[in-house]
């Protein structure tokens, strides 16, 4: 909880108090990537986060900051459990074998025409498989 105490000190510094702070917490993302949903580790980390944020709220109240500081929780992505092979789409079954590069989260086609073809093929396949996803085409 040392981080919380340090954060509150930054807001209450008599000489140079801050007015904005971005605080990164790697959880529960790290735990979910490593352990998934069901081995008990996620429940432990959620409990720890609950204690951490409870302590943050208490410290803000104790310091008279509860009505002066906005706390915004955000994440870069969510997690979902894949239940069975029927919920997996093998991209290579729906797209051509050349003319693009695969990244972690995107496909980088070498032409606009290929981009539209890939978008159409993947959107059609996702719909046919009953996936509740949106396939986006970056213009």
C-alpha positions in Angstrom: 0.0 0.0 0.0 3.1 2.2 -0.1 2.2 3.3 -3.6 -1.1 4.8 -2.4 0.6 6.7 0.4 3.2 8.0 -2.1 0.4 9.1 -4.5 -1.5 10.9 -1.8 1.7 12.7 -0.8 2.1 13.9 -4.4 -1.4 15.5 -4.3 -0.9 17.1 -0.9 2.6 18.4 -1.3 2.7 21.9 0.2 5.2 23.3 -2.4 4.3 21.6 -5.6 1.1 19.5 -5.5 0.3 17.6 -8.6 -3.0 17.9 -10.4 -2.9 14.8 -12.6 -1.5 11.4 -12.1 -1.6 8.2 -14.3 -1.1 5.1 -12.1 -0.5 1.8 -13.9 -1.4 -1.4 -12.2 -0.6 -4.6 -14.1 -3.3 -6.6 -12.5 -5.5 -8.5 -13.1 -4.2 -8.6 -16.7 -0.9 -10.3 -15.7 -2.6 -12.9 -13.6 -5.2 -13.7 -16.3 -2.5 -14.1 -19.0 -0.5 -16.4 -16.8 -3.2 -18.4 -15.0 -6.5 -18.0 -16.8 -9.8 -17.7 -14.9 -10.1 -20.8 -12.7 -7.1 -21.9 -10.7 -7.8 -19.5 -7.8 -5.1 -16.9 -8.6 -7.6 -14.5 -10.2 -9.8 -14.5 -7.1 -6.7 -13.7 -4.9 -5.6 -10.8 -7.1 -9.2 -9.4 -7.2 -9.2 -9.5 -3.4 -5.9 -7.7 -3.3 -7.1 -5.0 -5.7 -10.3 -4.6 -3.7 -8.2 -3.9 -0.6 -5.9 -1.6 -2.5 -8.7 0.5 -3.9 -10.4 0.5 -0.6 -7.2 1.8 1.0 -6.9 4.5 -1.7 -10.5 5.7 -1.0 -9.8 5.8 2.7 -6.5 7.7 2.2 -8.2 10.2 -0.1 -10.9 10.7 2.5 -8.4 11.1 5.3 -6.5 13.7 3.3 -9.6 15.7 2.4 -9.2 14.8 -1.3 -12.3 12.7 -1.9 -14.1 15.5 -3.5 -11.1 17.0 -5.3 -9.6 13.9 -7.0 -11.3 12.0 -9.8 -10.3 8.3 -10.0 -10.9 6.8 -13.4 -10.3 3.1 -13.8 -9.6 1.9 -17.4 -8.1 -1.1 -19.2 -6.5 -1.7 -22.6 -8.5 -4.9 -23.2 -10.6 -7.5 -21.5 -10.4 -11.2 -21.3 -12.6 -14.0 -22.4 -12.4 -17.7 -21.9 -12.4 -19.8 -25.1 -14.7 -22.8 -24.5 -13.9 -25.5 -27.0 -12.6 -25.7 -30.6 -15.9 -24.5 -32.1 -15.1 -21.1 -30.7 -11.8 -20.8 -32.5 -11.4 -19.4 -36.0 -8.2 -20.4 -37.8 -7.5 -17.3 -39.9 -5.6 -19.2 -42.6 -8.8 -21.0 -43.6 -10.4 -17.7 -44.6 -7.6 -15.6 -46.0 -5.1 -15.9 -48.8 -1.6 -17.1 -48.1 0.3 -14.0 -49.3 0.1 -10.2 -49.5 -0.1 -9.3 -45.9 1.7 -9.6 -42.5 0.2 -10.7 -39.3 0.7 -8.7 -36.2 -0.4 -9.5 -32.6 -3.7 -7.9 -33.1 -3.9 -6.7 -36.7 -3.5 -7.9 -40.3 -1.4 -5.6 -42.4 -2.4 -6.1 -46.1 -0.1 -4.8 -48.9 -3.0 -3.4 -50.9 -6.4 -1.8 -50.4 -8.0 -4.4 -52.6 -6.6 -7.2 -50.4 -7.7 -5.3 -47.3 -11.3 -5.3 -48.5 -11.1 -9.0 -49.5 -9.7 -10.0 -46.1 -12.3 -7.9 -44.3 -15.1 -9.4 -46.3 -13.9 -13.0 -45.8 -13.3 -12.7 -42.1 -16.6 -10.8 -41.5 -18.5 -13.4 -43.4 -16.8 -16.3 -41.6 -17.3 -14.8 -38.1 -21.0 -14.3 -38.9 -21.4 -17.8 -40.2 -19.7 -19.2 -37.1 -22.0 -17.2 -34.9 -19.2 -15.2 -33.3 -20.4 -12.0 -31.7 -17.5 -9.9 -32.9 -16.9 -6.9 -35.2 -14.1 -7.1 -37.8 -12.9 -3.6 -38.5 -11.4 -2.3 -41.7 -9.0 0.6 -41.1 -9.5 3.1 -43.8 
